[in-house]
Amino acid sequence: DVLERARGVTELIKAAAPRIEAARELPPDVLAAMHRARLFRLLLPRSVGGDEIDLETHAMALETIARADASTAWVMS
């Protein structure tokens, strides 16, 4: 489930928030975790390996990530 995958990376993102702020970029471990959770492919069609989710679910996933770190949600969007 998309929201479970988003929730699954929030603790890592929260812990990385000071590093994200200081470096003004997502650190490699956060990016890798988000890629493993397939959070950058949510809106892509299934025919190209995406999840093809609806916009409401995408917004809820973004909100979940934004609660951990707003900048990370911005990158994800």
C-alpha positions, 0 to 999 in steps of 0.5 A: 500500500502506498501510504504504508510505504510512505509511513515506512520512511518517515522516521528516517526522514525525521532523523535526517531533517537537520542534515537535509536543512544543512546541506539543502539537499536530500542525503543519499540514504534518504533518496535510496529509501524513497526509491526503494519505497517507490515514492518517485513512481506513484503517478507513472502509468503501470505500463512503464513501471509506475503505480498509477495511483489517483491524485487523492492518494498521491496527496495523502502520501505527500502529506505523510512525507511532509509531516516528517520533512516538508522539503522532502515532500517538495522534492517528492512532488 
